[in-house]
Amino acid sequence: MNQTERLSGILLHPTSFPGPYGIGDLGDEAYAFIDFLQMSGQHLWQILPLTHTGYGDSPYQSFSAFAGQPLLISPDHLIKSGFLDKSELSGCPDSDPEKIDYGAVIPWKEQILSLAYKRFHEKKKTDQKLSKEFDVFRLENKIWLSDYALFMSCKKMHDGVSWLEWEDSCRKPDASFKAELFQTLSADIEYYEFLQFIFFKEWKALKSYANERGIKIIGDIPIFVSMDSADVWANQHLFQLDEKGFPTSVAGVPPDYFSATGQLWGNPLYNWEVHEKEDFSWWISRIRTQLANLDILRIDHFRGFESYWSIPYGEETAVCGRWIKSPGHKLFSAVSQALGEDLPIIAEDLGIITPEVDTLREAFHFPGMKVLQFAFESTGESSYHPHRFTNPMCICYTGTHDNDTSLGWYAALSGPCREKLRRYIGNTDENQFSFDFLRLCSGSIARYAIFPLQDVLGLGSEARMNTPGTAAGNWGWRYKKSMLLPSLAKKLKELSILYGRY
């Protein structure tokens, strides 16, 4: 992160793009959004994890920490590549243009992706350039791609159930049986490799388009990985598991702002001793892969690298856990040695933050986060008030994907808190609140100011992306194409110029 630049940008996940196929993708509307950012004088685009989501459709629970989300592949791009015919898209399920119906979209998209693969498989037999490009991709990504493709093929063979329910031979395959699986499942394996080939080809093209227009992309990775993932299945020794592969303890956080009983995430915890013995090679590969596809990386739940909340497996809430030390300093020292001293990493340092967490973050010069909504939860002083910011090396947000939209949050505030906020920002017209909140964020000393698109559009709670601790109804919000008006771009650009973020 540059020590002197002042930039602002928008938080928006690609699934939220508009379009005719039930879910946002990396097609024309993604490029239109980049154009809007440029027109608005914005230089940052922050996204959520781009990984292949599993149960619950959460980008923070995926089948791989490395693989891209096939649902983001553009059907229109598949047509242009000759892998689909436009007439084959006619069965796209009807859906609310402002909400993703994952139950309808996923099977339809899997159907057209399967059809596209068959065309690709035939085409590469005669197209040497395509065949070579595919082979190069597989070779360059072999460190994660082989295990991911094999894992997904095994899941398909087992009707999608968790790998913990597979027979012993597949649950913990030895080298010879694994080689046999590669042979037996070769067609399915190539299909999953094809999906990643297309995804990253589309993503790299979009990223180049953004970078050429002066826009940096801020990505996101969760500290933990999903239990039902290629990462755990293929690297069981790196996690706290019993002999059958079940976790002995799982991740979460104690009671906090979001939940009175804490958050029971259920992710397996790392066996840090083994990671250290292997010189943190898995983590280095993970961060290297992400930074090859992003400009800046936000690490979710950074405090877990200093100490993590360990909950005995089988508990129904996160209350009965305990803090256990992590080797964060050794980890990031190894990452810095491998990837360079000036790592473009943002630390999500929200929640219960101790001086030790701050010391770890500051040791590697990772900027932290300031969320304005947190500043006005009471009428007292808060370190999230802009007048309390002491170091410009931070990122100021109006809210995050886990918060209500700022307008929805404002409506639910107590009278005294709302009155203090109005006086703080000099607001007398509640209809202008959302933009005034953007102004407060942009005017802070923080190097970067980030606004969820919902706040830019002034939307209420109906547009919330995620409610922590709830299993359903999340990750589905989409905006309408008509919402990105030139007049809105003009207002955002004026704000950027006014506060030196242009």
Number of C-alpha atoms within 10 A of each C-alpha: 18 9 8 9 12 19 23 29 29 23 23 21 24 22 25 24 25 24 18 12 22 27 28 26 25 22 21 15 16 21 16 14 19 22 14 17 25 19 16 22 24 26 24 26 24 23 20 21 27 24 23 23 23 17 12 16 18 19 21 24 24 28 26 27 29 25 26 23 23 24 23 21 24 22 25 19 16 20 16 11 12 13 21 22 16 11 8 12 17 8 10 15 15 12 16 11 21 18 20 22 18 17 9 14 19 14 12 18 23 13 12 20 24 17 15 22 21 14 14 21 16 11 15 15 10 10 11 11 10 14 15 12 12 16 12 13 17 19 11 10 16 12 15 21 23 18 20 26 26 23 25 21 23 22 18 12 13 15 9 11 13 13 23 16 10 15 11 12 10 19 17 20 16 11 9 8 13 16 11 13 18 18 11 11 15 14 13 19 23 18 21 23 23 22 22 25 22 18 20 18 13 18 19 14 13 18 19 14 15 23 16 10 15 14 22 21 21 24 23 24 22 19 17 21 23 23 25 22 24 27 23 24 21 17 13 19 15 21 25 18 19 12 9 10 19 15 20 17 22 26 23 24 25 23 17 12 12 14 13 12 16 20 20 22 19 24 21 26 25 23 15 18 14 13 18 15 9 11 15 20 15 16 15 19 17 15 19 15 17 20 18 10 17 19 19 21 23 24 18 20 19 24 26 23 20 21 18 22 22 23 27 17 15 11 14 12 20 25 18 14 21 14 14 12 12 18 15 19 16 14 20 22 16 18 21 15 11 13 16 11 13 12 18 18 23 25 22 21 21 16 15 12 13 12 8 12 19 16 13 18 25 14 12 16 18 21 24 22 21 25 20 23 21 17 18 22 19 15 14 9 12 16 14 17 19 19 11 11 17 11 11 16 22 21 23 28 26 25 23 20 19 13 21 23 29 29 22 19 15 22 14 13 15 13 11 13 18 18 15 15 22 17 11 12 13 10 15 11 9 12 11 12 20 23 19 17 24 22 19 19 26 28 18 19 20 26 22 25 29 24 24 27 19 27 24 21 16 18 16 18 17 12 20 23 24 21 16 15 13 10 12 12 16 18 21 21 25 25 20 12 14 7 9 17 11 12 10 16 19 14 13 23 20 16 22 24 11 13 16 14 22 17
